[in-house]
Amino acid sequence: MAFAENSKLLFEKAQKFIPGGVNSPVRAFKAVGGNPLFIKSAKGPYIYDEDGNQYVELINSWGPMILGHANEMVQHAIEEALSASLSFGAPTAREVAIAELIVDMVPSVEKVRMVNSGTEATMSAIRLARGFTGRDKIIKFRGCYHGHGDSFLIAAGSGALTMGTPDSPGVTQGTAKDSLLAAYNNIESVEKLVQENKDKVAAIIIEPVAGNMGCIVPEEGFLQRLRKLCDQENIILIFDEVMTGFRLARGGAQELYGVIPDMTTLGKIIGGGLPVGAYGGRQEIMDYVSPVGPVYQAGTLSGNPVAMAAGFAMLQYLNTHPEVYTQLEKITSDIVEGIQHNLRQMNLSYTLNHVGSMFSLFFTSHEVTDFQSASTSDTAKFGLYFRKMLEKGIYLAPSQYEALFVSTAITPDLVNKIVQANREALKEVHER
Ligand SMILES: Cc1ncc(COP(=O)(O)O)c(C=O)c1O
């Protein structure tokens, strides 16, 4: 892209020193073509690249920038924490405060342990579920992504799917055989696995709204039936709310759908953008983790004071401003309705999935309810659409298999800008 010359030069240099030039695969733009943008700064609804170009943000650091970038209240909390040093490796009052707040906000969480990423949260959660139940197997859903832990890199979504490596080399057969695969929104596929592996399944882990094969909504009753099955079979139900936690509602997707899992994994938003993850759940399960219980899990930087300060400021704000969720819903609905209008005007029957402030436009006319239907999307067309949107100043996730995230910083004028860019980009994609 000629307009991003500095990004191009940086990418060339980056590839000499960093595998693929990036520190997380989707960032390389491989699925959409062109060079990745190197980002210099961001504020409110905008992100700026190294060439000084301005884009409207619909990634928002893959979720956490729920109030837009460089929010002053969060920045202020970080500044205050900075002057008291960066890390102690010892307990702090801030960790107690944020734990109390998370327990208050997330229905399933009676106790919570802080870690440093979503990946760490999910890896730790399944270890605990296995230790607690004395069972080895887990059930995950095709196309769901739970970070890059070995047990989850089997039919994984997100970057693994985008890069064509949903089953990663390096995961041993022994590990892979303990991860059983079900189809999203298909309770029969789960029941079958449970029956075939009677008393062997420790946990079922699911994104209660999938965001890593694009945005996919749980069908009516699906989560409820999973809950019932887990109760009948003494299986631990884990909701991976790394994306949906504090985003879809104050208490995440579990509050929105009224289904309470045994354990929940969280990330991103609880650090206000700094590297934080957490796992929590029923007290009797959480008390099975070290130092009270026998399941080991630890971290030098866990509960880092600066990250806790940022997270606490963010969560406290969300906890006391319920209007954030109506605002997010309104902005997203306006964008989605605008895109739907464009599609109708152009006689395009593409599928648009939407829950709260997450949405995806799939380049397929199939209803998208699971990995298989998501895979019918025309990814080449999506790539072209992505590049056209970028040229028009809209920063989308660089893959068909990712959800978009809206922030409260998006104004009505920016909604119009996004919808207009969508109209023009769709037109250009289909004129070819
Ligand atoms: C649902 C879900 N779980 C886990 C993860 C992994 O989190 P992290 O990238 O912080 O390791 C992600 C990352 O996007 C995610 O979307």
The ligand as a Tripos MOL2 file, in Angstrom:
@<TRIPOS>MOLECULE
LIG
   16    16     1     0     0
SMALL
NO_CHARGES

@<TRIPOS>ATOM
      1 C1        -11.7090  -16.5870   23.6710 C.3       1 LIG1
      2 C2        -10.2340  -16.4260   23.8210 C.ar      1 LIG1
      3 N1         -9.5860  -17.1590   24.7230 N.ar      1 LIG1
      4 C3         -8.2600  -17.0370   24.9190 C.ar      1 LIG1
      5 C4         -7.5230  -16.1550   24.1720 C.ar      1 LIG1
      6 C5         -6.0500  -16.0170   24.3900 C.3       1 LIG1
      7 O1         -5.7600  -14.8120   25.0020 O.3       1 LIG1
      8 P1         -4.2860  -14.1890   24.8640 P.3       1 LIG1
      9 O2         -4.1190  -13.7880   23.4490 O.co2     1 LIG1
     10 O3         -4.3080  -13.0370   25.8370 O.co2     1 LIG1
     11 O4         -3.3320  -15.2480   25.2820 O.co2     1 LIG1
     12 C6         -8.1530  -15.3720   23.2170 C.ar      1 LIG1
     13 C7         -7.3800  -14.4220   22.3990 C.2       1 LIG1
     14 O5         -7.8680  -13.7510   21.5470 O.2       1 LIG1
     15 C8         -9.5480  -15.4930   23.0360 C.ar      1 LIG1
     16 O6        -10.2050  -14.7790   22.1400 O.3       1 LIG1
@<TRIPOS>BOND
     1     1     2 1
     2     2     3 ar
     3     2    15 ar
     4     3     4 ar
     5     4     5 ar
     6     5     6 1
     7     5    12 ar
     8     6     7 1
     9     7     8 1
    10     8     9 2
    11     8    10 1
    12     8    11 1
    13    12    13 1
    14    12    15 ar
    15    13    14 2
    16    15    16 1
@<TRIPOS>SUBSTRUCTURE
     1 LIG1         1 GROUP 0 **** ****
